[in-house]
Amino acid sequence: MIDIVQKGFGLVGRNISYSFSKAYFTKKFSNENFEGCSYVNFDIQEIDTFSDIITNTPNLKGLNVTIPYKETVIPFLNKLSKKAALTGAVNTIRVTKKGKLKGYNTDYYGFKKSLKPLLLSHHKKALILGTGGASKGVAYALDELNIPYTFVSREAKENAISYDRINATTFDNYQIIINTTPVGTSPNIEAYPNIPYDYFTNNHIAFDLIYNPEETQFLKKAKQKGAQITNGLDMLIFQAEKAWKIWNK
């Protein structure tokens, strides 16, 4: 007997064999008896081949988008949700009944829902390591939580300071440090963002969007200094469930 896929979903990214999404949704389809649903990794080296995915995948209903295409996928879409337009990054795409592609950002939702329970009164400001697509959703969530933030980039630019500007005073002023870069992701698990970890204290939250490994070097080094740490797994689960609701509108 040949299984006929009635609803196709997938993840668009580069080098995504480690993908959380494929395992998560495949298990969800099985456990919750969503028959006729499948989830595929679309591992592409260039965003230019995105159109081929749409053309050659029958019954496609929705896609997740990950590094490095959260921003570059936007020109391929017909429409953006208000939040995706405001963040300038897309991590969820819905294929409408008319075959149009609408982009959404559920990263902000997942991050906000993960961070909120950790916040105490002294957590006033946030430092966002990285300026890529993932950082946009984080910034939007911080805006909604009324937490001022500063981006950190390899080179200083109009809206970001450079890594070499981070010092003890920075850590006094920013109590939430968020890694939105892929530095430290498996298999490069010995890597970590170049910041002075000695200035972490038990007044700090270290949040790493990476979930594989479960405890990155960034988190280990922060924990050694007493910081509260969390990885990106809960964020991914929250954003995945939000994506599922969007696909099934």
Helices and strands as residue ranges (DSSP letters): E 7-13, H 20-31, E 37-43, G 47-49, H 50-56, E 60-65, G 74-76, E 79-80, H 82-87, E 92-95, E 101-104, H 107-115, G 116-118, E 126-129, H 133-144, E 149-153, E 160-162, G 163-165, H 168-173, E 176-179, G 197-199, E 205-208, H 217-224, E 228-230, H 233-247
